[in-house]
Amino acid sequence: MVVGLYGLVYFEVARAPEKGWPLAAVGLLGKLLGPAGLLYLVLSGIWLLATVVLVLTNDIIWWAPFALYLRDSWPAFWREIKGT
């Protein structure tokens, strides 16, 4: 269900990329918190180390694209906040 909801959010970012900074920031936060949670579970022995491959393909691979988009869209977002 969460993946579907994120899909709607990403659609909105794609529809209006100049206004997508806050939504993409939430997306990146999710991509950062997922691996943090998995790290906790693996270190606690609750999940196997083999599950790290899930985080590599679902989260970590997206860090660079999200970071690049956020860097590039920051000036427009900041101008909108300042009202200039």
N, C-alpha and C positions, 0 to 999 in steps of 0.2 A: 504494500500500500504506500509506504513512504517513497519508494522509487517512482511510482506513478505521480505522486504529489510533486516530487522534485522535477519530474518531466514537465509539469505545467509551469513551474517556476522558470526552468531553463527555456521553455518556449517563449515566455514573456521577455526574457533577456534577449533572445534572438530576434524577437519582434521589434524591440526598441533598445538596441544595444547602448545607446547614449544614456539611457536611464536605468541600466541594469546593475549598477555597482552594488547597491545594498543587497539585492537578491543573490548576486554572485558571491558576495562576501559571506552570506549565510551558507551557501553551497560549499564554499571552501572550508568554512568552520566545521561543517558536517564531515568533510573529507579529512580533516585533521583529527576530529574527536573519535571517529571510527577506529583508526589505527591505535589511538591512545587506549581506547577500551579493549581492543584486542590484545595489546601489549600487556595490560593488566591481567587479562584472562590467561594468557600464555604463561606469564611469570608466576601466576598463582597456581598453575597446574590444572586449571579448570578446562582449558582447551589445549589441544596439541599444537606443537610448533608448526606442523604441516598446514594449519589453517592460515598461516601468514600469506600464502599464495593468494588467498581471497582479497586481502587488503592491497596487495601489490597490483592486482588487476582491477579492483573496484575503486580504490581510493588514491594510492600513491601516484599512480600513473597520471592522475588528473591535477596534481599539485601545480605543475608548471603551467598548463594552459589557464587554470584559474588565476594564478599569480600574474601571468602576463596580461590577461584581460583586465584584472583589477588595476594593475599599474597603468595600463593604457587608458582606462575609462575614468581614473581618478580626477584628472583635471576638469572634465565635464561635470562630474558629480560635485566637485568642490565649487565650481562656478554656480551651479544650481542652488547649492546650500547658501552661498553668500548672496544670491540674488542678483548677480551681475551678468 
